[in-house]
Amino acid sequence: MGKTIRQLSEEFKLSKQAINQRINSINGFRSKHTYKVKNHLEIDNQGVKMLANFGKQKRQDRQPNQQDKNDKNDKIDHILLKQLDVKDQQIANLQQALDQQQKLQIATVAENHQLKEHVRKLSGLLETSGSTQKQQSNGKDNNLSNNANAIHGKDKNNNQNENKVAEYGNRQKKVSESKANNSWWHFW
């Protein structure tokens, strides 16, 4: 013999609406486990057991879902840990490359400094050799006679003066020619 919804609500200490929700949430429950007696709906013994275990069944249904979620979270954590390891390795490689670059930069600066010092030494040697050459050439010039220097100087001055006069004459010709060509009737 079955039980009514009212009897089940008193037995489970739930409202009638809660019992009806449980009945509606189980697929095919009404067709398999309920029958009508006069004006009341009665539930057979197997249906009563199902409704009594409804909370346990829901928890059991939730547990595999929770276990699946935990498994997924574990997989995600494992993937993230692998990614972190890869990133740590990349950072270490970049740090090593940066250290090498800094060492090379320091070596280059030191080498440049050495080269500058070497250039300074060489320029000092050139200056001293240049001053000795000037002294030697001055000594040779002093040995020349004053008459030869004077004649040579006059010849230079005469050639320079003649060149200047010729340049001045050429400039005057060009100016006069350009004035004649720039008249307004020559533009047509």
C-alpha positions as CSV (number, residue, x, y, z in Angstrom):
1,M,0.0,0.0,0.0
2,G,1.3,3.5,-0.9
3,K,1.4,6.8,0.8
4,T,-0.1,10.1,-0.1
5,I,1.9,13.3,-0.6
6,R,0.5,14.7,2.7
7,Q,1.8,11.6,4.6
8,L,5.2,11.9,2.9
9,S,5.5,15.6,3.8
10,E,4.8,14.8,7.4
11,E,7.2,11.9,7.4
12,F,10.0,13.8,5.7
13,K,9.2,17.0,7.4
14,L,8.9,18.8,4.1
15,S,6.2,20.9,2.5
16,K,3.8,19.4,-0.1
17,Q,5.4,21.7,-2.7
18,A,8.8,20.2,-1.9
19,I,7.5,16.7,-2.4
20,N,5.9,17.7,-5.7
21,Q,9.2,19.2,-6.9
22,R,11.0,16.0,-6.1
23,I,8.4,14.0,-7.9
24,N,8.6,16.3,-11.0
25,S,12.4,16.3,-11.0
26,I,12.7,12.5,-11.4
27,N,12.0,11.5,-15.0
28,G,9.1,9.1,-15.4
29,F,8.3,9.0,-11.7
30,R,4.6,9.8,-12.0
31,S,3.9,7.2,-14.7
32,K,5.9,4.4,-12.8
33,H,5.3,5.0,-9.1
34,T,2.0,6.9,-8.7
35,Y,-1.6,5.9,-8.9
36,K,-4.9,7.5,-8.1
37,V,-7.1,6.3,-5.2
38,K,-10.4,8.2,-5.1
39,N,-9.3,11.9,-5.2
40,H,-5.8,11.3,-3.8
41,L,-2.5,10.6,-5.5
42,E,-0.7,7.7,-3.9
43,I,2.9,6.7,-4.3
44,D,4.0,3.1,-4.2
45,N,6.7,1.8,-1.8
46,Q,9.5,1.9,-4.3
47,G,8.6,5.5,-5.1
48,V,8.6,6.3,-1.4
49,K,12.2,4.9,-1.1
50,M,13.3,6.9,-4.1
51,L,11.9,10.1,-2.6
52,A,13.5,9.3,0.8
53,N,16.8,8.8,-0.9
54,F,16.4,11.9,-3.1
55,G,18.8,14.0,-1.1
56,K,21.4,11.3,-1.0
57,Q,21.0,10.7,-4.7
58,K,21.5,14.4,-5.4
59,R,24.6,14.5,-3.3
60,Q,26.0,11.4,-5.1
61,D,25.2,13.1,-8.4
62,R,27.0,16.2,-7.3
63,Q,30.1,14.2,-6.0
64,P,31.2,12.9,-9.4
65,N,30.7,16.5,-10.8
66,Q,32.8,17.8,-7.9
67,Q,35.4,15.1,-8.5
68,D,35.5,16.0,-12.2
69,K,35.9,19.7,-11.3
70,N,38.8,18.7,-8.9
71,D,40.4,16.6,-11.7
72,K,40.1,19.5,-14.1
73,N,41.5,21.9,-11.6
74,D,44.4,19.5,-10.9
75,K,45.1,19.3,-14.7
76,I,45.0,23.1,-15.0
77,D,47.3,23.5,-12.1
78,H,49.7,21.0,-13.6
79,I,49.7,22.9,-17.0
80,L,50.2,26.2,-15.3
81,L,53.1,24.8,-13.3
82,K,54.7,23.6,-16.5
83,Q,54.2,27.0,-18.1
84,L,55.8,28.7,-15.1
85,D,58.8,26.3,-15.3
86,V,59.2,27.2,-19.0
87,K,58.9,30.9,-18.3
88,D,61.5,30.6,-15.5
89,Q,63.9,28.9,-17.9
90,Q,63.3,31.7,-20.5
91,I,64.0,34.3,-17.8
92,A,67.2,32.6,-16.8
93,N,68.4,32.4,-20.4
94,L,67.6,36.1,-20.9
95,Q,69.5,37.0,-17.7
96,Q,72.5,35.0,-18.9
97,A,72.4,36.8,-22.3
98,L,72.2,40.1,-20.6
99,D,75.2,39.3,-18.4
100,Q,77.2,38.3,-21.4
101,Q,76.2,41.5,-23.2
102,Q,77.3,43.6,-20.2
103,K,80.7,41.8,-20.0
104,L,81.2,42.4,-23.8
105,Q,80.3,46.1,-23.3
106,I,82.8,46.4,-20.5
107,A,85.6,44.7,-22.6
108,T,84.8,47.0,-25.5
109,V,85.0,50.1,-23.3
110,A,88.4,49.0,-21.9
111,E,89.7,48.3,-25.4
112,N,88.6,51.7,-26.6
113,H,90.4,53.3,-23.7
114,Q,93.6,51.4,-24.5
115,L,93.3,52.5,-28.1
116,K,92.8,56.1,-27.2
117,E,95.9,56.0,-25.0
118,H,97.9,54.4,-27.8
119,V,96.7,57.2,-30.2
120,R,97.7,59.9,-27.7
121,K,101.2,58.3,-27.5
122,L,101.5,58.2,-31.3
123,S,100.3,61.8,-31.7
124,G,102.9,62.9,-29.1
125,L,105.6,61.1,-31.1
126,L,104.4,62.7,-34.3
127,E,104.5,66.2,-32.8
128,T,108.0,65.8,-31.6
129,S,109.2,64.5,-35.0
130,G,107.3,67.3,-36.7
131,S,109.1,70.0,-34.6
132,T,112.5,68.5,-35.4
133,Q,111.7,68.5,-39.1
134,K,110.7,72.2,-38.9
135,Q,114.0,73.0,-37.1
136,Q,115.9,71.2,-39.8
137,S,114.1,73.1,-42.6
138,N,114.6,76.4,-40.9
139,G,118.3,75.7,-40.7
140,K,118.4,75.1,-44.4
141,D,116.5,78.3,-45.2
142,N,118.9,80.3,-43.1
143,N,121.8,79.0,-45.1
144,L,120.4,80.5,-48.3
145,S,121.7,83.9,-49.1
146,N,119.6,87.0,-48.5
147,N,120.0,88.1,-52.1
148,A,118.5,84.9,-53.5
149,N,115.6,85.2,-51.1
150,A,115.0,88.8,-52.1
151,I,115.0,87.9,-55.8
152,H,112.8,85.0,-55.3
153,G,110.4,87.2,-53.2
154,K,110.3,89.9,-55.9
155,D,109.5,87.4,-58.6
156,K,106.6,86.0,-56.6
157,N,105.2,89.4,-55.9
158,N,105.4,90.4,-59.6
159,N,103.6,87.2,-60.7
160,Q,100.9,87.7,-58.1
161,N,100.3,91.3,-59.1
162,E,100.1,90.4,-62.8
163,N,97.5,87.7,-62.0
164,K,95.4,90.1,-59.9
165,V,95.4,92.7,-62.7
166,A,94.3,90.1,-65.3
167,E,91.5,88.8,-63.0
168,Y,90.2,92.4,-62.5
169,G,90.1,93.0,-66.2
170,N,88.2,89.8,-66.9
171,R,85.7,90.7,-64.2
172,Q,85.1,94.1,-65.7
173,K,84.4,92.5,-69.1
174,K,81.9,90.0,-67.7
175,V,80.0,92.7,-65.7
176,S,79.6,94.9,-68.8
177,E,78.5,92.0,-70.9
178,S,75.9,90.9,-68.4
179,K,74.5,94.4,-68.1
180,A,74.0,94.5,-71.9
181,N,72.3,91.2,-72.0
182,N,70.0,91.9,-69.1
183,S,68.1,94.8,-70.7
184,W,64.4,94.5,-70.8
185,W,64.1,94.2,-74.6
186,H,66.4,91.1,-74.5
187,F,63.8,89.1,-72.6
188,W,61.5,88.8,-75.7
